[in-house]
């Protein structure tokens, strides 16, 4: 059995995908297979992969089926010890995949691992290490307490912004931009929940692995991956912003709503809806080249 199957979901990011695949090709010391699942791109992505990377397995969808469903198409064919969910807008260091697998081999109780993700300006991609959005954590995030009290760990638990980003640590969740998953985890908990079209499916997978099955989730800053972030999402910024806030509610409803006082559930739902509306309005006022998907 080979070391690794990599799944890259692509939507109209041909040039970034090319660079990502070149960085995968430059990886050393790993026996791997790459799947590119294309969600009906119109920019020639599929043709580029087939011409320039004939060793890559291409799954070309006729419609955009979403991130979770697209990943699952390849994960159902998993034939390796580990699966890696990798975004097309990432660049890997040559030793990164080998280091990641070595870490997992040395920590058999770890089911999921993510690296340190950095943006092009050198800043940390805060999504690369997170706490679960429990009602208390979600409240602090939704109502701006994390921004009002940036040095108070009680209010900054979601993105762990008061914790040294160079500290190896067990966390609740890492992000699907680079998520290394042990094969046994998927065999035990199943694949990504396709109820999530985009956003939230990575949190949900980590929750099911950690809470339901007792696997550890680690953030490993010894591996640094460049993440341009959001390049496919910004092409459909309004729809993806709606999906971002929808995912917040879906996660809460799935994992926390039954144990939460109904009035607090209502407050959380109201907060998500209000913030989603504000985000859409802000996006409407932004110039076309600066629109965002999400908060």
C-alpha positions in Angstrom: 0.0 0.0 0.0 1.4 3.4 -1.0 2.0 6.2 1.5 -0.4 8.8 0.3 -3.4 9.7 -1.9 -3.7 13.4 -2.5 -7.1 14.9 -3.4 -7.2 18.4 -4.9 -10.6 20.0 -5.7 -10.4 22.6 -8.4 -12.7 25.3 -9.6 -11.3 27.7 -12.2 -7.8 28.1 -10.6 -5.8 26.6 -13.6 -2.6 28.6 -13.0 -2.6 28.1 -9.2 -3.4 24.4 -9.8 -0.4 24.0 -12.1 1.9 25.6 -9.5 0.5 23.4 -6.8 1.0 20.2 -8.8 4.5 21.2 -9.6 5.2 21.5 -5.9 3.7 18.1 -5.3 5.9 16.7 -8.1 8.9 18.2 -6.4 8.1 16.4 -3.1 10.7 13.8 -2.1 10.6 10.5 -0.3 6.8 9.8 -0.7 5.0 7.1 -2.7 1.9 9.0 -3.8 -1.0 9.3 -6.2 -2.8 12.6 -7.0 -6.4 13.0 -7.8 -7.7 16.3 -9.2 -11.5 16.6 -8.9 -12.6 19.5 -11.1 -16.0 21.1 -10.4 -16.9 22.2 -14.0 -14.1 24.7 -14.5 -14.3 26.9 -17.6 -10.7 28.0 -17.6 -9.0 25.0 -19.2 -8.0 23.4 -15.9 -8.9 19.8 -16.9 -7.1 20.1 -20.3 -4.0 21.6 -18.6 -3.8 18.7 -16.1 -4.2 16.0 -18.7 -1.6 17.5 -20.9 1.0 18.6 -18.4 0.5 16.0 -15.6 -0.6 12.8 -17.3 0.2 10.8 -14.1 -2.6 12.6 -12.2 -6.0 11.0 -12.0 -8.7 13.5 -13.2 -12.3 13.4 -12.2 -14.1 16.0 -14.3 -17.6 17.0 -13.1 -20.2 18.5 -15.3 -21.4 20.7 -12.5 -20.1 22.2 -9.3 -21.1 19.6 -6.8 -19.4 21.4 -3.9 -16.2 20.8 -1.9 -17.2 17.9 0.3 -18.9 15.9 -2.5 -16.0 16.4 -4.8 -13.4 15.3 -2.3 -15.5 12.2 -1.5 -15.5 11.1 -5.2 -11.7 10.6 -4.8 -11.7 9.4 -1.2 -14.0 6.5 -2.2 -11.1 5.2 -4.2 -8.5 5.6 -1.4 -5.8 3.0 -1.7 -3.1 4.5 0.6 -2.2 4.6 4.3 -3.1 8.3 4.4 -5.3 10.7 2.5 -4.4 14.4 2.1 -7.0 17.0 1.3 -5.1 19.8 -0.4 -6.3 23.1 -1.9 -5.2 24.1 -5.4 -4.0 27.4 -4.1 -1.2 25.9 -1.9 2.5 25.4 -2.5 4.3 22.6 -0.7 7.9 22.5 0.5 9.9 19.6 -1.0 10.3 17.8 2.3 6.8 18.7 3.6 4.9 15.5 2.7 7.7 13.2 4.0 7.8 15.2 7.3 4.0 15.0 7.6 3.9 11.2 7.1 6.8 10.7 9.4 5.0 12.6 12.1 1.9 10.5 11.7 3.9 7.3 11.7 5.5 8.4 15.0 2.2 9.3 16.6 -0.2 6.4 15.9 -2.9 8.0 18.1 -3.1 11.0 15.8 -5.8 10.7 13.2 -5.6 14.1 11.5 -2.7 16.6 11.2 -2.3 20.1 9.6 0.7 22.2 9.1 1.4 25.9 9.6 -0.3 27.7 6.7 1.1 31.1 5.8 -0.3 33.8 3.5 1.7 35.4 0.8 2.5 38.4 3.1 3.9 36.0 5.7 1.0 36.2 8.1 -0.5 33.1 9.6 -3.7 31.7 8.1 -5.7 31.6 11.3 -7.9 28.8 10.1 -5.0 26.3 10.3 -5.6 25.6 14.0 -8.9 26.0 15.6 -11.1 25.1 18.6 -14.6 23.7 18.0 -17.2 26.5 17.8 -19.1 25.4 20.9 -21.9 27.8 21.9 -19.5 29.8 24.1 -16.7 29.9 21.5 -19.2 30.8 18.8 -20.8 33.6 20.8 -17.4 35.2 21.4 -16.5 35.0 17.7 -19.9 36.0 16.3 -20.3 39.0 18.6 -16.8 40.4 18.3 -15.5 39.7 21.8 -12.3 38.2 20.2 -11.6 41.5 18.5 -12.5 43.6 21.6 -10.3 41.5 23.9 -7.5 40.1 21.6 -5.2 39.2 24.5 -7.8 37.3 26.5 -7.7 33.5 25.9 -11.3 33.1 27.0 -12.5 35.0 24.0 -9.9 34.0 21.4 -10.3 30.2 21.7 -11.6 29.7 18.1 -8.4 30.8 16.3 -6.1 30.4 19.3 -4.6 33.8 18.6 -3.0 34.1 22.0 -1.0 30.9 21.5 2.5 30.9 19.9 2.0 29.8 16.2 5.3 27.9 16.3 4.1 25.6 19.1 3.4 22.0 18.2 0.0 21.3 19.8 -3.0 19.2 19.9 -6.0 21.2 18.7 -9.7 20.6 18.0 -9.4 21.1 14.2 -7.2 22.0 11.3 -8.3 23.2 7.9 -9.1 21.4 4.7 -6.6 23.4 2.7 -4.0 20.8 4.0 -5.5 18.0 6.1 -3.6 14.8 6.4 -6.0 12.0 7.5 -5.1 8.5 8.6 -7.0 5.8 6.5 -8.4 4.2 9.6 -10.2 7.4 10.6 -12.2 7.5 7.4 -13.0 3.8 7.7 -14.4 4.5 11.2 -16.3 7.8 10.8 -17.0 7.9 7.1 -16.2 10.6 4.5 -17.0 14.3 4.5 -20.6 15.3 5.2 -22.0 16.5 1.9 -24.6 18.5 3.7 -21.8 21.1 3.8 -21.4 22.5 0.2 -18.3 24.5 1.1 -16.9 25.5 4.6 -17.5 23.5 7.8 -16.9 20.0 6.4 -13.3 20.0 7.8 -14.5 21.1 11.3 -17.2 18.4 11.1 -14.7 15.7 10.1 -12.3 16.7 13.0 -15.2 16.7 15.4 -16.3 13.2 14.5 -12.8 11.9 14.6 -11.9 13.5 17.9 -15.1 13.5 19.9 -16.8 10.3 18.6 -13.7 8.1 18.1 -11.0 9.6 20.3 -8.4 10.4 17.7 -6.0 13.2 18.3 -5.8 16.2 15.9 -2.4 18.0 15.7 -1.2 21.3 14.4 2.5 20.8 13.3 4.3 24.1 12.6 7.5 22.3 11.7 5.9 22.1 8.2 5.1 25.4 6.5 2.8 25.6 3.5 2.0 28.7 1.5 -1.7 29.3 1.1 -3.0 32.0 -1.2 -6.5 31.3 0.2 -9.9 31.9 -1.3 -9.0 32.1 -4.9 -11.8 29.9 -6.2 -14.3 31.1 -3.6 -13.9 34.8 -4.5 -15.2 34.0 -8.0 -18.6 33.4 -6.5 -18.2 35.6 -3.5 -21.9 36.2 -2.7 -22.9 32.6 -3.0 -19.9 31.5 -1.0 -20.5 34.0 1.7 -24.0 32.6 2.1 -22.5 29.1 2.3 -20.0 30.3 4.9 -22.7 31.4 7.3 -24.9 28.4 6.4 -22.1 26.1 7.4 -21.9 27.8 10.8 -25.5 27.0 11.5 -25.3 23.5 10.1 -22.4 22.7 12.4 -24.1 24.1 15.4 -27.4 22.3 14.6 -25.6 19.0 14.0 -23.4 18.9 17.1 -24.6 21.4 19.7 -28.3 22.5 19.3 -29.8 19.5 21.1 -27.8 20.3 24.2 -28.2 24.0 24.1 -31.1 26.1 25.7 -33.5 26.9 22.9 -33.3 30.7 23.5 -29.5 30.6 23.1 -30.0 28.5 19.9 -32.2 31.3 18.7 -29.7 34.0 19.6 -26.9 32.1 17.8 -29.1 31.7 14.7 -30.0 35.4 14.8 -26.3 36.3 15.2 -25.3 34.2 12.2 -28.0 35.6 10.0 -27.2 39.2 11.0 -23.5 38.8 10.4 -24.2 37.1 7.1 -26.3 40.0 6.0 -23.6 42.5 7.1 -20.9 40.5 5.2 -23.0 40.5 2.0 -23.6 44.2 2.3 -19.9 44.8 2.8 -19.1 42.7 -0.2 -21.6 44.7 -2.3 -19.7 47.9 -1.5 -16.3 46.5 -2.2 -14.6 47.0 -5.6 -14.9 43.9 -7.9 -11.2 42.9 -7.3 -11.5 43.0 -3.5 -14.6 40.9 -2.8 -14.3 38.1 -0.3 -16.1 34.9 0.6 -16.9 34.5 4.3 -16.4 37.0 7.1 
